[in-house]
Amino acid sequence: FWNETTANSNERQVLSRTRSGSDLSHKRDPNMSSEEKSALASLSATAAWRLSRWKDLKTYTEMMDMSYHKNFLSSVLAIHNKEYAKAQDFIDMSRVDLDSEITVIVKEGYHRLYNRIVDMHM
């Protein structure tokens, strides 16, 4: 299981630099786009999950744009909170998102599909 000791230094650095939700606000960098904020929230949410920082996971997940990754992390949080029906809903939404994305990418060729599958797995 992941915790402070087993997490890699990059995960600890990401989480320490984005310790509170206000770090992702426009006050931190007024030139940061909403896509950049969402990407930073995604990295922070993943680090929070691996470090078992559940309040941080909830905060960062709420800041993410809708995606399979947000649904996946929301399901992790729901399972942690023993909200199994809610977790199943998030898992189902993740599957629908992934199915749609993979269907489009498969038409573009194996190389692009392979790279995206690896990204999804990470």
C-alpha positions in Angstrom: 0.0 0.0 0.0 1.2 3.5 -0.8 2.1 5.9 2.0 4.7 8.6 2.8 7.5 6.1 3.0 6.8 4.2 -0.2 5.7 7.1 -2.4 8.4 8.4 -4.8 9.9 11.8 -4.3 8.0 13.3 -7.3 4.7 12.4 -5.8 5.7 14.0 -2.5 6.9 17.1 -4.3 3.7 17.5 -6.3 1.6 17.2 -3.2 3.7 19.5 -1.1 3.7 22.2 -3.8 -0.1 22.0 -4.1 -0.9 21.5 -0.5 -4.1 23.4 -0.4 -6.8 24.1 -3.0 -5.8 27.7 -3.1 -2.5 26.8 -4.7 -4.5 25.9 -7.8 -6.4 29.1 -7.9 -5.8 32.1 -10.2 -4.0 33.8 -7.3 -1.1 31.4 -7.7 -0.7 32.1 -11.4 -3.3 34.4 -13.1 -2.0 33.2 -16.5 -2.7 29.5 -15.8 -5.4 28.2 -18.2 -8.3 26.0 -16.9 -6.7 23.1 -18.8 -3.5 23.6 -16.9 -5.3 23.9 -13.6 -7.1 20.6 -14.3 -3.8 18.9 -15.3 -2.2 20.1 -12.1 -5.2 19.0 -10.1 -5.0 15.5 -11.8 -1.3 15.1 -10.8 -2.1 16.3 -7.3 -5.1 14.0 -6.9 -3.0 11.0 -8.0 -0.2 11.9 -5.5 -2.8 12.4 -2.7 -4.3 9.0 -3.5 -0.9 7.3 -3.4 -0.1 9.0 -0.1 -3.5 8.2 1.4 -4.4 11.8 1.9 -8.1 11.5 1.4 -9.1 15.1 2.1 -6.6 16.3 -0.5 -7.9 13.6 -3.0 -11.4 14.9 -2.6 -10.3 18.6 -3.1 -8.2 17.9 -6.2 -10.7 15.6 -7.8 -13.3 18.3 -7.5 -11.0 20.6 -9.4 -10.5 18.2 -12.3 -12.3 18.5 -15.6 -14.7 15.6 -16.3 -12.7 12.6 -17.6 -12.2 8.9 -17.1 -9.4 9.8 -14.7 -11.6 12.0 -12.5 -14.3 9.2 -12.5 -11.6 6.6 -11.6 -10.2 8.7 -8.7 -13.8 9.5 -7.5 -14.4 5.7 -7.4 -11.3 5.2 -5.3 -12.5 7.9 -2.9 -16.0 6.4 -2.8 -14.6 3.0 -2.0 -12.5 4.5 0.8 -15.7 6.1 2.2 -17.5 2.7 1.9 -19.9 4.2 -0.7 -19.9 1.2 -2.9 -22.9 2.0 -5.1 -21.5 5.4 -5.8 -18.1 3.8 -6.6 -19.8 1.5 -9.1 -21.4 4.5 -10.8 -18.1 6.2 -11.2 -16.5 3.0 -12.5 -19.3 2.6 -15.0 -18.8 6.2 -16.2 -15.0 5.6 -16.5 -15.7 2.5 -18.7 -18.0 4.5 -21.0 -15.5 7.3 -21.3 -12.7 4.8 -22.0 -14.8 2.9 -24.5 -15.6 6.1 -26.5 -12.0 7.2 -26.4 -10.5 3.9 -27.5 -13.0 3.5 -30.3 -11.9 6.8 -31.8 -8.2 6.2 -31.3 -8.2 2.6 -32.7 -9.1 4.0 -36.1 -5.9 6.2 -36.0 -3.5 3.3 -35.7 -1.8 0.9 -33.4 1.0 3.2 -32.3 -1.3 5.9 -31.1 -3.6 3.4 -29.4 -0.7 1.7 -27.7 0.6 5.0 -26.3 -2.8 6.0 -25.0 -3.4 2.6 -23.4 -0.1 3.0 -21.6 -1.1 6.5 -20.4 -4.4 5.2 -19.2 -2.7 2.4 -17.3 -0.4 4.8 -15.5 
